């Protein structure tokens, strides 16, 4: 058997792909749980390493261990990324997904350093290495609450976008109004509309740098109104996401068992806790066919 034939056979090895898929993408097996724990530890250590490298006054003798660990972490994350592509039933969907892009960014810094040699590129290489911090986003995949939060944000994205557009229009209007009020004063800090819009943003978000302040009574009154509006506006996105999360939680609680017709099941439960009947009979079959059957056709 030639090398090309062996490689082709390896690429089409469906039992191996399915076995790797269960270990890497699922966590309901001992091997899958062990892989997830190892991945979490590597992510945490790599982030800690990036933080320590940014500190000033690190002893020079630590540079070699840092480099060794960087190579080891990069090799592990590269292996994980390539394996996920190999065993995924839909490789393109994974590659262009949010976490697929995060996985790619987590492996790039060390490889980019090879293509940017020379002392003048050292600062650029160091900037690329900060990309490793993106690995922290992968931790969302290990907690059900994180996935639920991402789902709620996705469902609320349109409402939040509309609200954000409203806020943009509001700060532009308030900034323009403040320019009309304060712009006529001598040595005013509101000497143009962009500065006034900047003031409106800082004031509405309750940050309050204090570098630009009104001096007229009407301007101070408008500032007080903007501050009060800011407290109200800050709470709106939180309320939008909270409502979405509560709807999702209520939807899970209201699921009715097809057999005993009882509700109030636990989150992520696939079987009725009263009679043991599958809650998602059609969904479970579809999942088994799409994940397991795709490797055994």
ABEGO torsion letter per residue (X at the ends): XBAAAAAAAAAABAAAAAAAAAAAABAABAAAAAAAAAAAAAAAAAAAAAAAAABBGBBAAAAAAAAAAAAAAAAAAAAAAAAAAAABABAAAAAABAAAAAAAAAAAAAAAAAABBEAAAAAAAAAAAAAAAAAAAAAAAABAAAAAAAAAAAAAAAAAAAAAAAAAAAAAAAAAAAAAAAAABBGBABABAAAAAAAAAAAAAGAGAGABBBABAAAAAAAAAAAAAAAAAAAAAAAAAAAAAAAAAAAAAABBBAAAGBBGBBBGBABBAAAGBBABAAAAAAAAAAAAAAAAX
